[in-house]
Amino acid sequence: MTPFEQEVVASVLWQLQGYRKGVVTLRVTTRILRATLRRIKPKLVGRSAALQPDEAADLDHAIPLKVVVAKLLEWPGDELAVLSALLQRYLVAVELTQDQHRRLLKEAGLASDMPPQWDGNDVFARYHHVGISIDS
């Protein structure tokens, strides 16, 4: 992570601590966390097999920010290094075709959610669920 992204992670930890102390409401914390996490560039971990070399790609968070925020709110820790590792694991992206990004995931109800049977580890679960093959 860049020094700037490390500062963003420290800000995320601060927000989580404020929420746990009851200083900030869930609604405000969720909104702030989503906006803050958007400042960290997700690591590109895959590309749709259907994407042509000269085709414009849509970058998609493999694990939607809504899910990442929910995971963070469930996380009981307060160690900056552990939080940083969690975010590096969950803030990953995949290049998709525009149709896959806009239509397939939305039709399956997975535009901002993971499949119900998601194990918490497989970052490609949404894509596998709708039949999108990913080259990593």
C-alpha positions as CSV (number, residue, x, y, z in Angstrom):
1,M,0.0,0.0,0.0
2,T,1.1,3.5,-0.7
3,P,1.7,5.9,2.2
4,F,-1.6,7.7,1.3
5,E,-3.5,4.4,1.3
6,Q,-1.9,3.6,4.7
7,E,-3.3,6.9,6.0
8,V,-6.7,5.9,4.6
9,V,-6.6,2.6,6.4
10,A,-5.8,4.5,9.7
11,S,-8.9,6.6,9.0
12,V,-11.0,3.5,8.5
13,L,-9.8,2.2,11.8
14,W,-10.6,5.5,13.5
15,Q,-14.1,5.4,12.0
16,L,-14.7,1.8,13.2
17,Q,-13.5,2.7,16.7
18,G,-15.9,5.7,16.8
19,Y,-18.8,3.6,15.7
20,R,-18.0,0.9,18.4
21,K,-17.9,3.6,21.1
22,G,-21.3,4.9,20.0
23,V,-20.0,8.2,18.8
24,V,-21.2,7.7,15.2
25,T,-24.4,6.0,14.0
26,L,-24.4,2.9,11.8
27,R,-25.8,4.9,8.8
28,V,-23.1,7.6,9.0
29,T,-20.3,5.1,9.6
30,T,-21.4,3.0,6.6
31,R,-21.5,6.0,4.3
32,I,-18.2,7.3,5.5
33,L,-16.5,3.9,5.2
34,R,-17.7,3.4,1.6
35,A,-16.5,6.8,0.6
36,T,-13.2,6.3,2.3
37,L,-12.6,2.8,0.9
38,R,-13.1,4.2,-2.6
39,R,-9.9,6.2,-2.1
40,I,-7.9,2.9,-2.0
41,K,-7.1,1.6,-5.5
42,P,-8.2,-2.1,-5.7
43,K,-5.7,-4.6,-6.8
44,L,-6.4,-6.1,-10.2
45,V,-6.7,-9.9,-9.8
46,G,-8.4,-11.1,-12.9
47,R,-9.9,-10.5,-16.3
48,S,-13.0,-11.9,-17.9
49,A,-12.2,-14.6,-20.4
50,A,-14.8,-13.1,-22.7
51,L,-13.0,-9.7,-22.8
52,Q,-11.3,-9.1,-26.2
53,P,-7.8,-7.5,-26.2
54,D,-9.0,-4.3,-27.8
55,E,-12.3,-4.1,-26.0
56,A,-13.0,-1.5,-23.3
57,A,-13.1,-3.1,-19.9
58,D,-15.2,-2.2,-16.9
59,L,-13.4,-2.4,-13.6
60,D,-15.5,-4.2,-11.0
61,H,-14.8,-4.6,-7.3
62,A,-14.8,-8.4,-7.0
63,I,-16.2,-8.0,-3.5
64,P,-18.6,-5.1,-3.5
65,L,-17.8,-2.3,-1.1
66,K,-21.2,-2.8,0.6
67,V,-20.0,-6.3,1.6
68,V,-16.5,-5.1,2.6
69,V,-18.1,-2.5,4.9
70,A,-20.3,-5.2,6.4
71,K,-17.3,-7.4,7.1
72,L,-15.4,-4.5,8.7
73,L,-18.4,-3.7,10.9
74,E,-18.4,-7.3,12.1
75,W,-14.6,-7.4,12.6
76,P,-13.9,-7.1,16.4
77,G,-10.2,-6.1,16.1
78,D,-8.5,-2.8,16.4
79,E,-5.0,-3.6,15.0
80,L,-3.9,-1.5,12.1
81,A,-1.8,-4.2,10.5
82,V,-4.7,-6.8,10.6
83,L,-7.1,-4.2,9.1
84,S,-4.6,-3.4,6.4
85,A,-4.3,-7.2,5.6
86,L,-8.1,-7.5,5.5
87,L,-8.5,-4.6,3.1
88,Q,-5.7,-5.9,0.8
89,R,-7.6,-9.3,0.7
90,Y,-11.0,-7.7,0.1
91,L,-10.2,-4.7,-2.1
92,V,-9.6,-6.5,-5.3
93,A,-11.0,-5.9,-8.8
94,V,-11.7,-7.7,-12.0
95,E,-12.0,-6.4,-15.6
96,L,-15.3,-7.4,-17.2
97,T,-17.1,-6.7,-20.4
98,Q,-19.6,-3.9,-20.2
99,D,-22.5,-6.4,-20.6
100,Q,-21.2,-8.7,-17.8
101,H,-20.8,-5.8,-15.5
102,R,-24.1,-4.0,-16.2
103,R,-26.4,-6.8,-17.1
104,L,-25.4,-10.3,-15.8
105,L,-24.5,-9.3,-12.3
106,K,-27.5,-7.0,-11.9
107,E,-29.9,-9.6,-13.2
108,A,-28.6,-12.1,-10.7
109,G,-29.0,-9.6,-7.9
110,L,-25.2,-9.6,-7.4
111,A,-24.4,-6.0,-8.4
112,S,-23.7,-5.1,-4.8
113,D,-23.9,-8.5,-3.0
114,M,-22.1,-11.8,-2.9
115,P,-24.0,-15.1,-3.5
116,P,-25.8,-16.5,-0.4
117,Q,-23.4,-19.4,-0.2
118,W,-20.2,-17.3,-0.3
119,D,-17.6,-18.7,2.0
120,G,-15.9,-15.4,2.7
121,N,-12.8,-16.4,0.8
122,D,-13.5,-16.9,-2.9
123,V,-13.2,-13.4,-4.4
124,F,-14.5,-14.8,-7.7
125,A,-17.8,-16.2,-6.2
126,R,-20.1,-13.6,-7.9
127,Y,-18.6,-14.4,-11.3
128,H,-18.7,-18.1,-10.9
129,H,-22.3,-17.8,-9.8
130,V,-23.4,-16.2,-13.0
131,G,-21.1,-18.2,-15.3
132,I,-18.4,-15.6,-16.0
133,S,-15.1,-17.2,-16.5
134,I,-12.2,-15.2,-15.0
135,D,-8.5,-15.5,-16.0
136,S,-6.3,-14.6,-13.0
